[in-house]
Amino acid sequence: MAKTVVKRLAKVLLLSYAVTGLLLLLLAFLLYKLELGEAAVNGGIIAVYIVSCFLAGFVMGKLCGTRKFLWGMAAGCVYYGILLLVSFGMRETGTAAAGNLATSAVICIASGMLGGMLS
């Protein structure tokens, strides 16, 4: 049971990070072509988090079948955890960075849970 859940979660996270990569490439292209401002880029990054975590939660809920919102929330938590580990070295320290980390955590977890609920 545990191995199947870990395999499902790994597949879902690979899918969601592939979507993240594609959406970030699209955002970079739009930034290049339209010369977007900082607020638009930050909003785009938040939208990428929402779409990727929602997709992860939705697919995880479909795969597991029961307690879908918990599996979606778990997918959002693991997505955020990996995101945090990868980006930890690039982040500034201080209260502003801590606020951004908390906001990103809430966005990822809530999006994953919503995806699981709607699956």
Backbone as JSON Lines, residues from 0, in Angstrom:
{"i":0,"aa":"M","n":[0.83,-1.2,0.0],"ca":[0.0,0.0,0.0],"c":[0.87,1.26,0.0]}
{"i":1,"aa":"A","n":[1.84,1.3,0.89],"ca":[2.68,2.5,1.01],"c":[3.52,2.71,-0.25]}
{"i":2,"aa":"K","n":[4.01,1.61,-0.83],"ca":[4.81,1.76,-2.04],"c":[3.98,2.29,-3.2]}
{"i":3,"aa":"T","n":[2.73,1.85,-3.3],"ca":[1.89,2.34,-4.39],"c":[1.59,3.82,-4.21]}
{"i":4,"aa":"V","n":[1.36,4.25,-2.99],"ca":[1.08,5.67,-2.74],"c":[2.31,6.51,-3.08]}
{"i":5,"aa":"V","n":[3.48,6.04,-2.7],"ca":[4.71,6.78,-3.0],"c":[4.94,6.84,-4.51]}
{"i":6,"aa":"K","n":[4.68,5.74,-5.21],"ca":[4.83,5.74,-6.67],"c":[3.84,6.69,-7.32]}
{"i":7,"aa":"R","n":[2.59,6.66,-6.85],"ca":[1.58,7.56,-7.4],"c":[1.98,9.02,-7.16]}
{"i":8,"aa":"L","n":[2.42,9.3,-5.94],"ca":[2.81,10.66,-5.61],"c":[4.0,11.12,-6.44]}
{"i":9,"aa":"A","n":[4.96,10.23,-6.66],"ca":[6.12,10.57,-7.47],"c":[5.71,10.89,-8.91]}
{"i":10,"aa":"K","n":[4.81,10.08,-9.46],"ca":[4.34,10.32,-10.83],"c":[3.59,11.64,-10.93]}
{"i":11,"aa":"V","n":[2.74,11.9,-9.94],"ca":[1.96,13.13,-9.94],"c":[2.88,14.34,-9.82]}
{"i":12,"aa":"L","n":[3.9,14.24,-8.98],"ca":[4.82,15.36,-8.81],"c":[5.66,15.59,-10.06]}
{"i":13,"aa":"L","n":[6.06,14.52,-10.72],"ca":[6.78,14.68,-11.99],"c":[5.91,15.4,-13.01]}
{"i":14,"aa":"L","n":[4.64,15.03,-13.08],"ca":[3.72,15.7,-13.97],"c":[3.57,17.18,-13.61]}
{"i":15,"aa":"S","n":[3.39,17.46,-12.33],"ca":[3.18,18.85,-11.92],"c":[4.43,19.7,-12.13]}
{"i":16,"aa":"Y","n":[5.61,19.13,-11.93],"ca":[6.83,19.9,-12.18],"c":[7.08,20.08,-13.68]}
{"i":17,"aa":"A","n":[6.64,19.14,-14.5],"ca":[6.73,19.34,-15.95],"c":[5.81,20.49,-16.38]}
{"i":18,"aa":"V","n":[4.61,20.52,-15.82],"ca":[3.68,21.61,-16.1],"c":[4.27,22.94,-15.61]}
{"i":19,"aa":"T","n":[4.89,22.91,-14.42],"ca":[5.53,24.11,-13.89],"c":[6.6,24.62,-14.84]}
{"i":20,"aa":"G","n":[7.43,23.73,-15.33],"ca":[8.49,24.11,-16.26],"c":[7.94,24.73,-17.53]}
{"i":21,"aa":"L","n":[6.91,24.11,-18.09],"ca":[6.31,24.64,-19.32],"c":[5.67,26.01,-19.08]}
{"i":22,"aa":"L","n":[4.96,26.15,-17.97],"ca":[4.32,27.44,-17.68],"c":[5.34,28.53,-17.39]}
{"i":23,"aa":"L","n":[6.45,28.17,-16.74],"ca":[7.49,29.17,-16.5],"c":[8.19,29.58,-17.79]}
{"i":24,"aa":"L","n":[8.35,28.63,-18.72],"ca":[8.89,28.99,-20.03],"c":[7.95,29.94,-20.76]}
{"i":25,"aa":"L","n":[6.65,29.68,-20.69],"ca":[5.68,30.58,-21.29],"c":[5.72,31.95,-20.64]}
{"i":26,"aa":"L","n":[5.84,31.98,-19.33],"ca":[5.94,33.26,-18.62],"c":[7.2,34.02,-19.02]}
{"i":27,"aa":"A","n":[8.31,33.31,-19.16],"ca":[9.56,33.96,-19.59],"c":[9.42,34.52,-21.01]}
{"i":28,"aa":"F","n":[8.76,33.77,-21.87],"ca":[8.53,34.26,-23.23],"c":[7.67,35.53,-23.22]}
{"i":29,"aa":"L","n":[6.61,35.51,-22.42],"ca":[5.75,36.69,-22.31],"c":[6.5,37.87,-21.72]}
{"i":30,"aa":"L","n":[7.36,37.59,-20.76],"ca":[8.18,38.66,-20.17],"c":[9.09,39.27,-21.22]}
{"i":31,"aa":"Y","n":[9.66,38.43,-22.06],"ca":[10.56,38.91,-23.11],"c":[9.81,39.72,-24.17]}
{"i":32,"aa":"K","n":[8.68,39.19,-24.62],"ca":[7.95,39.84,-25.71],"c":[7.16,41.07,-25.27]}
{"i":33,"aa":"L","n":[6.54,41.0,-24.08],"ca":[5.65,42.07,-23.66],"c":[6.26,43.02,-22.63]}
{"i":34,"aa":"E","n":[7.49,42.72,-22.23],"ca":[8.19,43.54,-21.24],"c":[7.3,43.78,-20.0]}
{"i":35,"aa":"L","n":[6.86,42.68,-19.4],"ca":[5.97,42.74,-18.25],"c":[6.68,43.34,-17.05]}
{"i":36,"aa":"G","n":[5.91,43.96,-16.18],"ca":[6.45,44.53,-14.95],"c":[6.6,43.47,-13.87]}
{"i":37,"aa":"E","n":[7.18,43.89,-12.76],"ca":[7.43,42.96,-11.66],"c":[6.14,42.41,-11.07]}
{"i":38,"aa":"A","n":[5.13,43.23,-10.97],"ca":[3.85,42.77,-10.4],"c":[3.22,41.69,-11.28]}
{"i":39,"aa":"A","n":[3.3,41.86,-12.6],"ca":[2.74,40.86,-13.51],"c":[3.51,39.55,-13.43]}
{"i":40,"aa":"V","n":[4.83,39.64,-13.32],"ca":[5.65,38.43,-13.22],"c":[5.35,37.71,-11.9]}
{"i":41,"aa":"N","n":[5.26,38.45,-10.8],"ca":[4.93,37.82,-9.51],"c":[3.55,37.17,-9.56]}
{"i":42,"aa":"G","n":[2.59,37.84,-10.18],"ca":[1.27,37.24,-10.34],"c":[1.3,35.99,-11.21]}
{"i":43,"aa":"G","n":[2.13,36.02,-12.25],"ca":[2.29,34.84,-13.1],"c":[2.89,33.67,-12.36]}
{"i":44,"aa":"I","n":[3.86,33.94,-11.5],"ca":[4.48,32.87,-10.72],"c":[3.47,32.26,-9.75]}
{"i":45,"aa":"I","n":[2.66,33.09,-9.13],"ca":[1.62,32.59,-8.24],"c":[0.62,31.75,-9.03]}
{"i":46,"aa":"A","n":[0.25,32.21,-10.23],"ca":[-0.67,31.44,-11.07],"c":[-0.07,30.08,-11.44]}
{"i":47,"aa":"V","n":[1.23,30.04,-11.69],"ca":[1.9,28.77,-12.0],"c":[1.81,27.83,-10.81]}
{"i":48,"aa":"Y","n":[2.06,28.33,-9.59],"ca":[1.93,27.51,-8.39],"c":[0.51,26.96,-8.26]}
{"i":49,"aa":"I","n":[-0.47,27.82,-8.48],"ca":[-1.87,27.4,-8.33],"c":[-2.23,26.32,-9.34]}
{"i":50,"aa":"V","n":[-1.9,26.53,-10.6],"ca":[-2.25,25.56,-11.64],"c":[-1.53,24.23,-11.4]}
{"i":51,"aa":"S","n":[-0.25,24.28,-11.08],"ca":[0.53,23.05,-10.9],"c":[0.06,22.26,-9.69]}
{"i":52,"aa":"C","n":[-0.18,22.94,-8.58],"ca":[-0.63,22.23,-7.38],"c":[-2.05,21.74,-7.51]}
{"i":53,"aa":"F","n":[-2.91,22.52,-8.19],"ca":[-4.27,22.06,-8.45],"c":[-4.24,20.79,-9.28]}
{"i":54,"aa":"L","n":[-3.42,20.77,-10.33],"ca":[-3.31,19.6,-11.18],"c":[-2.8,18.4,-10.39]}
{"i":55,"aa":"A","n":[-1.78,18.64,-9.55],"ca":[-1.24,17.55,-8.73],"c":[-2.32,16.98,-7.8]}
{"i":56,"aa":"G","n":[-3.07,17.86,-7.15],"ca":[-4.12,17.4,-6.25],"c":[-5.24,16.7,-6.98]}
{"i":57,"aa":"F","n":[-5.6,17.2,-8.16],"ca":[-6.67,16.6,-8.94],"c":[-6.3,15.18,-9.37]}
{"i":58,"aa":"V","n":[-5.1,15.03,-9.93],"ca":[-4.66,13.71,-10.4],"c":[-4.46,12.76,-9.22]}
{"i":59,"aa":"M","n":[-3.9,13.26,-8.13],"ca":[-3.7,12.4,-6.96],"c":[-5.05,11.94,-6.4]}
{"i":60,"aa":"G","n":[-6.03,12.82,-6.37],"ca":[-7.36,12.44,-5.91],"c":[-7.99,11.4,-6.8]}
{"i":61,"aa":"K","n":[-7.82,11.54,-8.11],"ca":[-8.36,10.55,-9.05],"c":[-7.68,9.2,-8.87]}
{"i":62,"aa":"L","n":[-6.38,9.21,-8.65],"ca":[-5.65,7.95,-8.52],"c":[-5.97,7.22,-7.21]}
{"i":63,"aa":"C","n":[-6.15,7.97,-6.13],"ca":[-6.36,7.33,-4.83],"c":[-7.82,6.96,-4.58]}
{"i":64,"aa":"G","n":[-8.75,7.79,-5.04],"ca":[-10.15,7.43,-4.97],"c":[-10.87,7.77,-3.67]}
{"i":65,"aa":"T","n":[-10.24,7.58,-2.54],"ca":[-10.87,7.9,-1.25],"c":[-10.06,8.98,-0.55]}
{"i":66,"aa":"R","n":[-10.73,9.75,0.29],"ca":[-10.11,10.87,1.01],"c":[-9.32,11.76,0.05]}
{"i":67,"aa":"K","n":[-9.98,12.12,-1.03],"ca":[-9.32,12.83,-2.12],"c":[-8.72,14.16,-1.68]}
{"i":68,"aa":"F","n":[-9.43,14.89,-0.82],"ca":[-8.91,16.2,-0.41],"c":[-7.63,16.05,0.39]}
{"i":69,"aa":"L","n":[-7.51,14.97,1.18],"ca":[-6.27,14.75,1.94],"c":[-5.11,14.4,1.01]}
{"i":70,"aa":"W","n":[-5.38,13.59,-0.01],"ca":[-4.32,13.25,-0.96],"c":[-3.92,14.46,-1.79]}
{"i":71,"aa":"G","n":[-4.9,15.29,-2.13],"ca":[-4.58,16.52,-2.83],"c":[-3.75,17.45,-1.98]}
{"i":72,"aa":"M","n":[-4.12,17.54,-0.7],"ca":[-3.36,18.38,0.23],"c":[-1.94,17.83,0.4]}
{"i":73,"aa":"A","n":[-1.82,16.51,0.46],"ca":[-0.49,15.9,0.57],"c":[0.36,16.21,-0.66]}
{"i":74,"aa":"A","n":[-0.26,16.16,-1.83],"ca":[0.47,16.47,-3.06],"c":[0.94,17.93,-3.04]}
{"i":75,"aa":"G","n":[0.08,18.84,-2.57],"ca":[0.47,20.25,-2.46],"c":[1.59,20.45,-1.46]}
{"i":76,"aa":"C","n":[1.54,19.73,-0.35],"ca":[2.59,19.83,0.68],"c":[3.94,19.35,0.14]}
{"i":77,"aa":"V","n":[3.93,18.21,-0.53],"ca":[5.18,17.67,-1.05],"c":[5.71,18.55,-2.17]}
{"i":78,"aa":"Y","n":[4.82,19.06,-3.03],"ca":[5.23,19.99,-4.08],"c":[5.94,21.19,-3.45]}
{"i":79,"aa":"Y","n":[5.32,21.76,-2.43],"ca":[5.9,22.93,-1.77],"c":[7.22,22.56,-1.08]}
{"i":80,"aa":"G","n":[7.28,21.4,-0.45],"ca":[8.5,20.98,0.21],"c":[9.68,20.87,-0.74]}
{"i":81,"aa":"I","n":[9.43,20.28,-1.9],"ca":[10.49,20.16,-2.9],"c":[10.86,21.54,-3.45]}
{"i":82,"aa":"L","n":[9.85,22.36,-3.69],"ca":[10.08,23.73,-4.15],"c":[10.92,24.5,-3.14]}
{"i":83,"aa":"L","n":[10.62,24.33,-1.88],"ca":[11.37,25.0,-0.81],"c":[12.81,24.53,-0.76]}
{"i":84,"aa":"L","n":[13.03,23.23,-0.87],"ca":[14.39,22.7,-0.85],"c":[15.22,23.2,-2.03]}
{"i":85,"aa":"V","n":[14.61,23.23,-3.2],"ca":[15.33,23.66,-4.39],"c":[15.65,25.15,-4.35]}
{"i":86,"aa":"S","n":[14.7,25.94,-3.88],"ca":[14.89,27.39,-3.91],"c":[15.47,27.97,-2.63]}
{"i":87,"aa":"F","n":[15.74,27.16,-1.64],"ca":[16.2,27.66,-0.35],"c":[17.49,28.45,-0.46]}
{"i":88,"aa":"G","n":[18.42,28.0,-1.26],"ca":[19.7,28.68,-1.4],"c":[19.6,30.02,-2.13]}
{"i":89,"aa":"M","n":[18.53,30.22,-2.88],"ca":[18.38,31.45,-3.65],"c":[17.55,32.51,-2.92]}
{"i":90,"aa":"R","n":[16.97,32.17,-1.83],"ca":[16.09,33.09,-1.1],"c":[16.88,33.98,-0.15]}
{"i":91,"aa":"E","n":[16.34,35.19,0.06],"ca":[16.89,36.09,1.05],"c":[16.39,35.66,2.42]}
{"i":92,"aa":"T","n":[17.12,36.03,3.44],"ca":[16.65,35.75,4.79],"c":[16.02,37.01,5.35]}
{"i":93,"aa":"G","n":[15.11,36.85,6.25],"ca":[14.44,38.0,6.85],"c":[12.95,37.79,6.93]}
{"i":94,"aa":"T","n":[12.27,38.78,7.47],"ca":[10.83,38.64,7.68],"c":[10.05,38.67,6.37]}
{"i":95,"aa":"A","n":[10.5,39.45,5.4],"ca":[9.79,39.49,4.11],"c":[9.85,38.13,3.42]}
{"i":96,"aa":"A","n":[11.02,37.49,3.45],"ca":[11.16,36.17,2.84],"c":[10.32,35.15,3.59]}
{"i":97,"aa":"A","n":[10.25,35.25,4.91],"ca":[9.44,34.32,5.69],"c":[7.96,34.48,5.35]}
{"i":98,"aa":"G","n":[7.52,35.71,5.13],"ca":[6.14,35.95,4.73],"c":[5.84,35.36,3.36]}
{"i":99,"aa":"N","n":[6.79,35.49,2.43],"ca":[6.62,34.9,1.1],"c":[6.59,33.39,1.17]}
{"i":100,"aa":"L","n":[7.41,32.8,2.02],"ca":[7.42,31.35,2.18],"c":[6.09,30.86,2.73]}
{"i":101,"aa":"A","n":[5.54,31.56,3.71],"ca":[4.26,31.16,4.29],"c":[3.14,31.3,3.27]}
{"i":102,"aa":"T","n":[3.16,32.39,2.5],"ca":[2.14,32.59,1.48],"c":[2.21,31.51,0.41]}
{"i":103,"aa":"S","n":[3.41,31.18,-0.02],"ca":[3.58,30.13,-1.02],"c":[3.11,28.78,-0.49]}
{"i":104,"aa":"A","n":[3.38,28.51,0.77],"ca":[2.93,27.25,1.37],"c":[1.41,27.16,1.37]}
{"i":105,"aa":"V","n":[0.76,28.23,1.78],"ca":[-0.71,28.23,1.81],"c":[-1.27,28.07,0.4]}
{"i":106,"aa":"I","n":[-0.69,28.76,-0.57],"ca":[-1.16,28.67,-1.95],"c":[-1.03,27.24,-2.47]}
{"i":107,"aa":"C","n":[0.12,26.62,-2.27],"ca":[0.36,25.27,-2.78],"c":[-0.55,24.25,-2.1]}
{"i":108,"aa":"I","n":[-0.64,24.32,-0.78],"ca":[-1.44,23.34,-0.05],"c":[-2.93,23.51,-0.37]}
{"i":109,"aa":"A","n":[-3.41,24.75,-0.38],"ca":[-4.83,24.98,-0.66],"c":[-5.18,24.6,-2.1]}
{"i":110,"aa":"S","n":[-4.31,24.88,-3.05],"ca":[-4.57,24.51,-4.44],"c":[-4.61,23.01,-4.62]}
{"i":111,"aa":"G","n":[-3.67,22.32,-3.98],"ca":[-3.67,20.86,-4.04],"c":[-4.92,20.27,-3.42]}
{"i":112,"aa":"M","n":[-5.34,20.82,-2.29],"ca":[-6.53,20.32,-1.62],"c":[-7.77,20.58,-2.48]}
{"i":113,"aa":"L","n":[-7.87,21.75,-3.1],"ca":[-9.0,22.06,-3.97],"c":[-9.04,21.11,-5.17]}
{"i":114,"aa":"G","n":[-7.87,20.84,-5.72],"ca":[-7.8,19.87,-6.84],"c":[-8.28,18.5,-6.41]}
{"i":115,"aa":"G","n":[-7.87,18.08,-5.23],"ca":[-8.34,16.78,-4.72],"c":[-9.84,16.77,-4.47]}
{"i":116,"aa":"M","n":[-10.36,17.86,-3.95],"ca":[-11.79,17.93,-3.68],"c":[-12.61,17.88,-4.97]}
{"i":117,"aa":"L","n":[-12.12,18.49,-6.03],"ca":[-12.86,18.52,-7.29],"c":[-12.62,17.3,-8.16]}
{"i":118,"aa":"S","n":[-11.73,16.41,-7.75],"ca":[-11.44,15.24,-8.59],"c":[-12.52,14.19,-8.55]}
